[in-house]
Amino acid sequence: MEQTGLIKYDEMCRAIVACQRVDEVKKIRDQAKALEVYARQGQNEEAEDRAREIRLRAQRRAGELLLKIPRDKGGPSKSNSGPRRTQLKQALQENKISEKQGREWQRDAKIPDEEFEEKATAPKKKKKKKKKKEGLAKANGTDGPVDDQATWLSFRIEEMALIDQSAETLWAGMTKSTQKRIRKNIEVTINLLRRLQRISK
């Protein structure tokens, strides 16, 4: 990795440690997640691993800060009606963190440093494209090559299935230009997925 890349990586790691508020470290986490996705799309494995490591460190720091939140009752909901929220749940909602994410990040915050370092710095296992295509061909009952677009689509659907945020949260996290592209292509995408669903039955 270039020297400038190392400097930026070290700066982000220091910034994560210095964070004293959940919203601060959540912002770094979201930026790292976006960089991780861009690097994966660009097939830059080194950049993807670095972004993943920063994301994991930010998530752990967020978990540390969440663990410090008192487990007593928090303020009422924004509508001032219904049951009072605990301070932890209030912090999760305000920072658009799902309860599942909150549990996982707090769990990471509790594991020993050595164990976490091994998890954070271990390169993400990536299957070779050739093996992926062979596996997909086998699953389809064919021995020959699989169409590249079909392979690409199957992986994108698998990645979409892993999303644990609500549609509202995802939409709010998009830029205006991204929302515009989504509006333009969503009907075509939905129709394609519906046809695939019918065919797969």
C-alpha positions as CSV (number, residue, x, y, z in Angstrom):
1,M,0.0,0.0,0.0
2,E,1.2,3.5,-0.8
3,Q,2.5,5.7,2.1
4,T,-0.4,8.1,1.8
5,G,-2.8,5.2,2.1
6,L,-1.1,4.1,5.3
7,I,-1.2,7.6,6.7
8,K,-5.0,7.9,6.1
9,Y,-5.5,4.4,7.6
10,D,-3.6,5.4,10.7
11,E,-5.5,8.7,11.0
12,M,-8.9,6.9,10.8
13,C,-7.8,4.4,13.5
14,R,-6.8,7.3,15.8
15,A,-10.0,9.1,15.1
16,I,-12.0,6.0,16.0
17,V,-10.2,5.7,19.4
18,A,-10.7,9.4,20.1
19,C,-14.5,9.2,19.5
20,Q,-16.5,9.8,22.6
21,R,-20.0,9.8,21.1
22,V,-21.9,7.1,19.2
23,D,-22.9,9.4,16.4
24,E,-19.2,10.3,15.7
25,V,-18.0,6.7,15.4
26,K,-21.1,5.6,13.5
27,K,-20.3,8.2,10.8
28,I,-16.8,6.8,10.4
29,R,-18.3,3.3,10.3
30,D,-20.7,4.2,7.6
31,Q,-18.0,5.9,5.5
32,A,-15.8,2.8,5.9
33,K,-18.7,0.6,4.8
34,A,-19.2,2.7,1.7
35,L,-15.5,2.5,0.9
36,E,-15.6,-1.3,1.4
37,V,-18.4,-1.6,-1.1
38,Y,-16.7,0.6,-3.7
39,A,-13.5,-1.3,-3.3
40,R,-15.3,-4.6,-3.8
41,Q,-17.0,-3.4,-6.9
42,G,-13.6,-2.2,-8.2
43,Q,-12.1,-5.6,-7.3
44,N,-9.4,-3.9,-5.2
45,E,-9.0,-6.5,-2.5
46,E,-6.3,-4.6,-0.5
47,A,-8.5,-1.5,-0.3
48,E,-11.5,-3.7,0.6
49,D,-9.6,-5.4,3.4
50,R,-8.4,-2.0,4.8
51,A,-11.9,-0.5,4.7
52,R,-13.3,-3.7,6.3
53,E,-10.8,-3.4,9.2
54,I,-11.7,0.3,9.8
55,R,-15.4,-0.6,9.8
56,L,-14.8,-3.4,12.3
57,R,-12.8,-1.1,14.6
58,A,-15.4,1.6,14.4
59,Q,-18.2,-0.9,15.2
60,R,-16.2,-2.1,18.2
61,R,-15.7,1.4,19.4
62,A,-19.4,2.0,19.0
63,G,-20.1,-1.1,21.0
64,E,-17.8,0.2,23.8
65,L,-19.7,3.5,23.9
66,L,-23.1,1.6,23.9
67,L,-22.0,-0.5,26.8
68,K,-21.4,2.7,28.8
69,I,-25.0,3.9,28.4
70,P,-27.0,3.3,31.6
71,R,-29.6,0.6,31.4
72,D,-32.3,2.7,33.1
73,K,-35.2,4.4,31.5
74,G,-34.7,7.1,28.9
75,G,-37.0,9.8,27.6
76,P,-40.4,9.3,26.0
77,S,-40.8,8.7,22.3
78,K,-40.7,11.6,19.9
79,S,-44.5,11.5,19.7
80,N,-44.6,11.8,23.5
81,S,-46.9,8.8,23.6
82,G,-46.5,5.1,24.2
83,P,-43.9,3.4,26.5
84,R,-40.8,5.2,27.5
85,R,-37.6,4.0,25.7
86,T,-34.5,2.9,27.5
87,Q,-31.5,5.1,26.9
88,L,-29.8,2.3,25.0
89,K,-32.7,1.8,22.6
90,Q,-33.0,5.6,22.2
91,A,-29.3,5.8,21.3
92,L,-29.7,3.0,18.7
93,Q,-32.8,4.6,17.1
94,E,-31.2,8.1,17.0
95,N,-28.1,6.7,15.3
96,K,-29.9,4.4,12.9
97,I,-28.4,1.3,14.5
98,S,-30.5,-1.9,14.4
99,E,-30.8,-3.9,17.6
100,K,-29.0,-6.8,16.0
101,Q,-26.1,-4.5,15.1
102,G,-26.1,-3.1,18.6
103,R,-25.8,-6.6,20.1
104,E,-23.0,-7.6,17.7
105,W,-21.0,-4.5,18.3
106,Q,-21.3,-4.7,22.1
107,R,-20.2,-8.4,21.8
108,D,-17.1,-7.3,19.9
109,A,-16.4,-4.7,22.5
110,K,-16.3,-7.4,25.2
111,I,-13.8,-9.8,23.5
112,P,-10.1,-9.6,24.4
113,D,-8.0,-7.2,22.3
114,E,-5.8,-10.0,20.9
115,E,-8.9,-12.0,19.7
116,F,-10.4,-8.9,18.1
117,E,-7.1,-7.9,16.4
118,E,-7.0,-11.4,14.8
119,K,-10.6,-10.9,13.6
120,A,-10.0,-7.4,12.3
121,T,-6.8,-7.9,10.5
122,A,-7.5,-11.3,9.0
123,P,-8.1,-10.9,5.2
124,K,-11.6,-11.6,4.2
125,K,-12.0,-15.0,2.6
126,K,-12.7,-14.6,-1.1
127,K,-13.6,-17.4,-3.4
128,K,-12.1,-17.4,-6.9
129,K,-14.5,-16.4,-9.6
130,K,-13.8,-19.6,-11.5
131,K,-14.9,-21.7,-8.5
132,K,-18.0,-19.6,-8.0
133,K,-19.0,-20.1,-11.6
134,E,-18.3,-23.8,-11.4
135,G,-20.5,-24.0,-8.2
136,L,-23.3,-22.1,-9.8
137,A,-23.1,-24.3,-12.9
138,K,-23.3,-27.4,-10.8
139,A,-26.3,-26.0,-8.9
140,N,-28.0,-25.3,-12.2
141,G,-27.3,-28.8,-13.4
142,T,-25.0,-27.8,-16.1
143,D,-21.3,-28.6,-16.8
144,G,-20.5,-25.7,-19.1
145,P,-19.8,-22.0,-18.4
146,V,-22.4,-19.8,-16.8
147,D,-23.4,-16.5,-18.2
148,D,-21.4,-13.6,-16.6
149,Q,-24.5,-11.5,-16.1
150,A,-26.3,-14.4,-14.4
151,T,-23.4,-14.9,-12.1
152,W,-23.2,-11.2,-11.3
153,L,-26.9,-11.0,-10.5
154,S,-26.8,-14.1,-8.2
155,F,-24.1,-12.5,-6.1
156,R,-25.9,-9.2,-5.9
157,I,-29.1,-10.9,-4.7
158,E,-27.1,-12.7,-2.1
159,E,-25.6,-9.5,-0.9
160,M,-29.0,-7.8,-0.8
161,A,-30.3,-10.6,1.4
162,L,-27.7,-9.7,4.0
163,I,-28.9,-6.1,4.5
164,D,-30.2,-5.7,8.0
165,Q,-31.4,-2.1,7.7
166,S,-34.9,-0.8,7.0
167,A,-35.8,0.6,3.6
168,E,-36.3,4.0,5.2
169,T,-32.8,3.9,6.7
170,L,-31.2,2.9,3.4
171,W,-33.1,5.7,1.5
172,A,-32.1,8.3,4.1
173,G,-28.5,7.3,3.7
174,M,-28.4,7.8,0.0
175,T,-27.3,10.9,-1.9
176,K,-29.8,12.8,-4.0
177,S,-28.1,11.5,-7.2
178,T,-28.3,7.9,-5.9
179,Q,-32.0,8.3,-5.1
180,K,-32.6,9.6,-8.6
181,R,-30.9,6.5,-10.1
182,I,-32.9,4.3,-7.9
183,R,-36.2,5.9,-9.0
184,K,-35.2,5.4,-12.6
185,N,-34.3,1.7,-12.4
186,I,-36.4,0.3,-9.5
187,E,-39.4,-0.7,-11.6
188,V,-37.3,-2.6,-14.1
189,T,-35.4,-4.3,-11.2
190,I,-38.6,-5.3,-9.4
191,N,-40.1,-6.7,-12.6
192,L,-37.0,-8.8,-13.2
193,L,-37.0,-10.1,-9.7
194,R,-40.6,-11.0,-9.9
195,R,-40.0,-13.0,-13.1
196,L,-37.1,-14.8,-11.5
197,Q,-39.3,-15.6,-8.6
198,R,-42.0,-17.1,-10.8
199,I,-39.4,-19.1,-12.8
200,S,-37.7,-20.5,-9.7
201,K,-40.9,-22.0,-8.3
